[in-house]
Amino acid sequence: MATTAPLRGAAAPATSGSASTEQPDFSVRHLWKIFGARAASIPGDESMRNLSGPEILEKTGCVTAVRDMSFDVARGEVFVVMGLSGSGKSTLVRCLTRLIEPTAGEVRLEGQDITTLSDGALRDLRRRKISMVFQHFGLLPHRSVLGNVSYGLEVRGMGKAERLARAQEVIELVGLHGYDRRYPDQLSGGMQQRVGLARALAGDPDVLLFDEPFSALDPLIRRDMQAEVIRLHKDMGKTMIFITHDLSEALKLGDRILIMRHGELVQIGTGDELVGAPADDYVADFVSEVPRADVLTLRWVARPATPGQGDDLGPTLPSTMIIRDAVPTILSSPSPVRVLDGDTPLGVVDRDDVLKLINVSRDSVALADAGTPR
């Protein structure tokens, strides 16, 4: 088991499967997706439930892509699902809209179980409640940017003038002003993905699903698109479920992150929870090269004041501040900085605490690099 970095002088933050006490936008309970001839019998078979995916494959010939998955996504949350290739994350997101039919379990959107919907009701939900942005843009080559963005509204039956006005509005929103008459083959990859994003936004859905939408883009374009998603979320407050295999992308975008392995949920938590208290060696390895000072908050390094430290303590900082952002204040203070959880004193941090953390992070990255074949 990997060594974690709990608080000194306070309990480590708990990893939570639920983001809010309010009704979540999405609520997934005991979701299974199994491919194979005997798939339907496996979730209810107690002799199978304790077997691993490879063991089930050997015993039945069935592939367990999603295994007994339960989690909630709060309204307005950016919820990231990540894992290596073959972990089941893309199958999971497709089960959320029944693009792939779940084998067992519930998927509730705003309290309604979509696994029970008729074909007509499911089509209406996809048109009005949920939109999806795929890795491959899927633009219609014979339609302009305006035509692609307005297509979903046309299928919905919206009048021409209204749908073109709405499409023009979201084209402006995603930064494609002046490109509305261009065709997909006249656009760069990043611009095509912006068209896909505009198309998803045009119907004003409650939830946006992203299935590794930026993995085929160049690094600089990918960074721009990540910033675009952050901006749009800030402006619009949409619930977003984002699939990725890139940890840096997950940490940048996600309010919370779910890590999958072999179709199973390994850990759900905020970025600092995953880095500071990984659930097992798999997660610890995943986050081993993350600069801890860039992710962890002061809560993770706060410690009780030592005897004699009283009125001489320095300035105060909130426990939610990222350590990297707190470094200038801590290093410039002649006395330990007080860390507050709201109005409640949590502990203190001094320059030695911060420098030790930064040096440990650098040493971890150096060791990882030394062990990586060139």
C-alpha positions as CSV (number, residue, x, y, z in Angstrom):
1,M,0.0,0.0,0.0
2,A,1.4,3.4,-1.0
3,T,2.1,6.0,1.7
4,T,-0.5,8.7,1.8
5,A,-0.2,12.3,3.0
6,P,-2.8,12.9,5.7
7,L,-3.2,16.0,7.7
8,R,-0.9,16.5,10.6
9,G,-3.0,17.7,13.5
10,A,-6.4,17.2,11.7
11,A,-8.3,14.4,10.0
12,A,-7.7,13.9,6.3
13,P,-10.7,14.9,4.1
14,A,-13.1,12.1,3.5
15,T,-13.5,10.8,0.0
16,S,-17.1,11.2,-0.9
17,G,-19.2,9.4,-3.5
18,S,-21.9,12.1,-3.3
19,A,-21.3,15.7,-4.0
20,S,-24.3,17.2,-2.4
21,T,-27.3,16.5,-0.1
22,E,-29.6,17.9,-2.8
23,Q,-31.1,15.7,-5.4
24,P,-28.3,15.0,-7.9
25,D,-28.7,15.5,-11.7
26,F,-27.4,12.0,-12.3
27,S,-27.7,9.2,-9.8
28,V,-26.2,5.8,-10.9
29,R,-27.0,2.7,-8.8
30,H,-25.5,-0.8,-9.2
31,L,-24.9,-0.3,-12.9
32,W,-23.6,-3.3,-14.9
33,K,-22.7,-3.7,-18.5
34,I,-21.6,-7.1,-19.6
35,F,-21.0,-8.3,-23.1
36,G,-21.7,-12.0,-23.9
37,A,-24.4,-14.7,-24.2
38,R,-25.0,-15.1,-20.4
39,A,-24.7,-11.4,-19.5
40,A,-28.1,-11.0,-18.0
41,S,-27.6,-13.7,-15.4
42,I,-24.3,-12.5,-14.0
43,P,-25.3,-9.4,-11.9
44,G,-27.8,-11.4,-9.8
45,D,-25.6,-14.5,-9.4
46,E,-23.9,-14.3,-6.0
47,S,-21.3,-16.9,-7.2
48,M,-20.2,-14.4,-9.9
49,R,-20.3,-11.1,-8.0
50,N,-17.1,-11.8,-6.1
51,L,-15.1,-12.9,-9.1
52,S,-12.8,-10.6,-10.9
53,G,-13.4,-9.5,-14.5
54,P,-10.8,-12.0,-15.9
55,E,-12.3,-14.8,-13.8
56,I,-15.8,-14.0,-15.1
57,L,-14.4,-14.1,-18.6
58,E,-12.7,-17.4,-18.1
59,K,-15.8,-19.0,-16.5
60,T,-18.5,-17.6,-18.8
61,G,-16.9,-16.1,-21.8
62,C,-18.5,-12.7,-20.9
63,V,-16.7,-9.4,-20.7
64,T,-17.5,-7.2,-17.8
65,A,-17.1,-3.6,-19.0
66,V,-18.9,-1.8,-16.1
67,R,-19.2,-3.6,-12.8
68,D,-21.7,-2.7,-10.0
69,M,-21.1,1.1,-10.4
70,S,-22.8,3.6,-8.1
71,F,-22.2,7.4,-7.9
72,D,-24.0,10.7,-7.9
73,V,-23.3,13.8,-10.0
74,A,-24.5,17.1,-8.4
75,R,-26.2,19.8,-10.4
76,G,-23.7,22.2,-11.9
77,E,-20.8,19.9,-11.2
78,V,-17.9,19.0,-13.5
79,F,-17.5,15.3,-12.9
80,V,-14.6,13.6,-14.5
81,V,-14.3,9.8,-15.2
82,M,-10.8,8.6,-15.9
83,G,-8.9,5.4,-16.4
84,L,-6.6,3.7,-18.7
85,S,-7.7,2.4,-22.1
86,G,-10.0,-0.6,-21.6
87,S,-11.1,0.5,-18.1
88,G,-14.8,0.9,-19.2
89,K,-15.1,4.7,-19.0
90,S,-16.5,5.2,-22.5
91,T,-18.9,2.3,-22.1
92,L,-20.0,3.9,-18.8
93,V,-20.8,7.3,-20.4
94,R,-22.7,5.6,-23.2
95,C,-24.8,3.7,-20.7
96,L,-25.9,7.0,-19.1
97,T,-27.9,7.8,-22.3
98,R,-28.6,4.2,-23.3
99,L,-26.5,4.5,-26.4
100,I,-25.3,1.2,-25.0
101,E,-28.1,-0.6,-23.0
102,P,-27.1,-1.4,-19.4
103,T,-27.2,-5.0,-18.4
104,A,-28.6,-4.1,-14.9
105,G,-28.9,-1.2,-12.5
106,E,-30.5,2.3,-12.5
107,V,-29.5,5.5,-14.2
108,R,-31.6,8.4,-12.9
109,L,-31.6,11.9,-14.4
110,E,-33.4,14.4,-12.2
111,G,-35.0,11.5,-10.4
112,Q,-36.3,9.7,-13.5
113,D,-34.9,6.2,-14.2
114,I,-34.0,6.4,-17.9
115,T,-33.5,2.6,-18.1
116,T,-37.3,2.4,-18.0
117,L,-38.1,4.9,-20.8
118,S,-39.8,4.0,-24.0
119,D,-37.9,4.6,-27.3
120,G,-39.9,7.8,-27.9
121,A,-39.3,9.2,-24.4
122,L,-35.6,8.3,-24.7
123,R,-35.3,10.2,-28.0
124,D,-36.9,13.2,-26.5
125,L,-34.6,13.1,-23.5
126,R,-31.6,13.0,-25.8
127,R,-32.8,15.9,-27.8
128,R,-33.7,18.2,-24.9
129,K,-32.0,17.1,-21.7
130,I,-28.6,15.7,-22.6
131,S,-26.0,16.5,-25.3
132,M,-22.8,14.7,-26.0
133,V,-19.5,15.8,-27.5
134,F,-17.5,12.9,-29.0
135,Q,-13.8,12.4,-29.6
136,H,-14.5,12.2,-33.4
137,F,-16.3,15.4,-34.3
138,G,-19.0,13.7,-36.5
139,L,-19.7,16.9,-38.4
140,L,-21.9,16.7,-41.6
141,P,-19.4,17.6,-44.4
142,H,-22.1,19.0,-46.7
143,R,-23.4,21.4,-44.1
144,S,-21.8,24.7,-43.1
145,V,-20.9,25.5,-39.5
146,L,-24.3,27.2,-39.1
147,G,-26.0,24.1,-40.6
148,N,-24.2,21.7,-38.4
149,V,-24.9,23.7,-35.2
150,S,-28.6,24.1,-36.0
151,Y,-29.1,20.5,-37.1
152,G,-30.3,19.2,-33.8
153,L,-32.8,22.1,-33.5
154,E,-34.0,21.2,-37.0
155,V,-34.6,17.6,-36.0
156,R,-36.5,18.9,-32.9
157,G,-38.8,20.8,-35.2
158,M,-37.8,24.4,-34.4
159,G,-38.7,27.0,-37.0
160,K,-35.9,28.1,-39.4
161,A,-35.5,31.7,-38.2
162,E,-35.5,30.7,-34.5
163,R,-33.0,27.8,-34.9
164,L,-30.6,29.8,-37.1
165,A,-30.7,32.7,-34.5
166,R,-30.0,30.2,-31.7
167,A,-27.2,28.6,-33.7
168,Q,-25.6,31.9,-34.4
169,E,-25.7,32.8,-30.7
170,V,-23.8,29.7,-29.7
171,I,-21.3,30.0,-32.6
172,E,-20.4,33.4,-31.1
173,L,-20.3,31.8,-27.6
174,V,-17.7,29.2,-28.6
175,G,-15.5,31.8,-30.4
176,L,-16.3,31.0,-34.0
177,H,-17.5,34.5,-35.0
178,G,-17.2,34.9,-38.8
179,Y,-16.9,31.1,-39.5
180,D,-20.6,30.3,-39.7
181,R,-20.5,29.9,-43.5
182,R,-17.4,27.7,-43.6
183,Y,-17.5,24.0,-44.1
184,P,-15.8,21.4,-41.9
185,D,-13.0,20.7,-44.3
186,Q,-12.1,24.4,-44.1
187,L,-11.6,24.3,-40.4
188,S,-8.7,23.1,-38.1
189,G,-9.2,20.3,-35.7
190,G,-9.7,22.6,-32.8
191,M,-12.3,24.7,-34.7
192,Q,-14.2,21.5,-35.7
193,Q,-14.3,20.5,-32.1
194,R,-15.7,24.0,-31.2
195,V,-18.4,23.3,-33.8
196,G,-19.2,20.0,-32.0
197,L,-19.3,21.9,-28.7
198,A,-21.6,24.5,-30.2
199,R,-23.9,21.9,-31.6
200,A,-24.2,20.3,-28.1
201,L,-24.9,23.6,-26.5
202,A,-27.5,24.8,-29.1
203,G,-30.3,22.7,-27.6
204,D,-29.7,24.2,-24.1
205,P,-29.4,20.8,-22.4
206,D,-29.3,20.2,-18.7
207,V,-26.3,17.9,-18.9
208,L,-23.3,17.8,-21.3
209,L,-21.3,14.6,-21.7
210,F,-17.8,14.6,-23.1
211,D,-16.2,11.4,-24.3
212,E,-12.5,12.1,-24.6
213,P,-13.2,15.1,-26.9
214,F,-9.7,16.6,-27.0
215,S,-7.5,13.5,-27.1
216,A,-6.9,13.8,-30.9
217,L,-6.0,17.5,-30.7
218,D,-2.5,19.0,-30.6
219,P,-1.3,19.9,-27.1
220,L,-1.7,23.7,-27.5
221,I,-5.2,23.3,-29.1
222,R,-6.1,20.9,-26.4
223,R,-5.1,23.4,-23.7
224,D,-7.2,26.1,-25.4
225,M,-10.2,23.8,-25.6
226,Q,-9.9,22.9,-21.9
227,A,-9.9,26.6,-21.1
228,E,-12.9,27.0,-23.3
229,V,-14.8,24.3,-21.3
230,I,-13.8,26.0,-18.0
231,R,-15.1,29.3,-19.3
232,L,-18.3,27.9,-20.6
233,H,-19.0,26.1,-17.3
234,K,-18.4,29.4,-15.4
235,D,-20.7,31.3,-17.7
236,M,-23.5,28.7,-18.1
237,G,-23.2,26.4,-15.0
238,K,-24.1,23.2,-16.9
239,T,-23.7,19.8,-15.3
240,M,-20.8,18.2,-17.2
241,I,-19.5,14.6,-17.2
242,F,-16.1,14.5,-18.8
243,I,-14.3,11.3,-19.8
244,T,-10.5,11.3,-20.1
245,H,-7.4,9.1,-19.7
246,D,-5.3,12.2,-18.9
247,L,-4.8,13.0,-15.2
248,S,-3.6,16.5,-15.8
249,E,-6.8,17.2,-17.8
250,A,-8.9,15.6,-15.0
251,L,-7.3,17.7,-12.3
252,K,-7.7,20.9,-14.4
253,L,-11.3,20.4,-15.2
254,G,-12.9,18.2,-12.5
255,D,-14.7,19.3,-9.3
256,R,-14.5,15.6,-8.5
257,I,-12.8,12.7,-10.3
258,L,-13.9,9.0,-10.5
259,I,-11.1,6.6,-11.3
260,M,-12.0,3.3,-13.0
261,R,-10.0,0.0,-13.4
262,H,-11.3,-3.1,-15.2
263,G,-14.9,-1.7,-15.2
264,E,-14.9,-1.0,-11.4
265,L,-14.9,2.2,-9.4
266,V,-11.6,2.5,-7.5
267,Q,-11.9,6.0,-5.9
268,I,-14.0,9.1,-6.1
269,G,-12.7,12.4,-4.8
270,T,-11.5,15.9,-5.4
271,G,-8.1,16.3,-6.9
272,D,-6.4,16.9,-3.6
273,E,-8.1,13.9,-2.1
274,L,-6.8,11.6,-4.8
275,V,-3.3,13.0,-4.6
276,G,-3.2,13.3,-0.8
277,A,-5.0,10.1,0.1
278,P,-5.0,7.6,-2.7
279,A,-7.2,4.6,-2.1
280,D,-4.7,2.0,-3.2
281,D,-1.4,1.5,-5.0
282,Y,-3.2,1.8,-8.4
283,V,-4.3,5.4,-7.6
284,A,-1.0,6.2,-5.9
285,D,0.8,5.2,-9.1
286,F,-1.6,7.3,-11.2
287,V,-0.9,10.4,-9.2
288,S,2.8,9.8,-8.4
289,E,4.2,12.4,-10.8
290,V,1.7,15.2,-9.9
291,P,3.5,18.1,-8.2
292,R,1.8,17.9,-4.8
293,A,2.1,21.7,-4.1
294,D,0.1,22.4,-7.3
295,V,-2.9,20.2,-6.1
296,L,-2.9,19.9,-2.3
297,T,-4.4,22.6,-0.2
298,L,-3.1,24.0,3.1
299,R,-5.5,21.6,4.9
300,W,-3.0,18.8,4.1
301,V,0.1,20.4,5.7
302,A,-1.4,22.3,8.6
303,R,-0.1,21.2,12.0
304,P,-0.8,22.2,15.6
305,A,1.2,25.2,16.8
306,T,4.2,24.2,18.9
307,P,4.4,25.3,22.6
308,G,5.4,28.9,22.7
309,Q,3.9,29.9,19.4
310,G,1.1,32.2,20.3
311,D,0.8,35.9,19.6
312,D,3.9,35.8,17.4
313,L,2.0,33.8,14.7
314,G,1.9,35.4,11.2
315,P,-0.9,36.1,8.8
316,T,-4.0,33.9,8.2
317,L,-4.8,31.9,5.1
318,P,-7.8,29.7,4.3
319,S,-7.4,25.9,4.5
320,T,-8.8,25.6,0.9
321,M,-5.9,27.6,-0.6
322,I,-3.7,25.7,-3.0
323,I,-0.2,25.4,-1.4
324,R,1.5,26.8,-4.6
325,D,-0.6,30.0,-4.2
326,A,0.2,30.3,-0.6
327,V,4.0,29.9,-1.0
328,P,4.8,33.7,-1.4
329,T,2.9,34.6,1.8
330,I,4.4,31.7,3.8
331,L,8.0,32.2,2.6
332,S,7.9,36.0,3.3
333,S,6.4,35.6,6.8
334,P,8.9,35.5,9.7
335,S,6.4,33.5,11.7
336,P,4.3,30.5,11.0
337,V,1.1,31.3,9.0
338,R,-2.2,30.5,10.7
339,V,-4.5,28.2,8.6
340,L,-8.3,28.7,9.1
341,D,-11.1,26.4,8.3
342,G,-13.8,29.1,7.9
343,D,-13.4,31.0,11.2
344,T,-12.0,28.0,13.0
345,P,-8.2,27.7,13.5
346,L,-6.9,24.5,11.9
347,G,-3.2,24.8,12.5
348,V,-0.1,26.5,11.3
349,V,2.3,26.2,8.3
350,D,5.8,27.6,8.0
351,R,8.4,27.7,5.3
352,D,10.0,24.4,6.3
353,D,6.7,22.6,5.9
354,V,6.3,24.0,2.4
355,L,9.9,23.5,1.3
356,K,9.8,19.9,2.5
357,L,6.6,19.2,0.5
358,I,8.0,20.9,-2.7
359,N,11.3,18.9,-2.4
360,V,9.5,15.6,-1.8
361,S,7.4,16.3,-5.0
362,R,10.6,17.1,-7.0
363,D,12.3,14.0,-5.7
364,S,9.3,11.8,-6.6
365,V,9.3,13.2,-10.2
366,A,13.1,12.8,-10.5
367,L,12.9,9.1,-9.3
368,A,10.0,8.4,-11.8
369,D,11.9,10.0,-14.6
370,A,15.0,8.0,-13.7
371,G,13.1,4.8,-14.0
372,T,11.5,5.7,-17.3
373,P,13.1,4.2,-20.5
374,R,14.3,6.9,-22.9
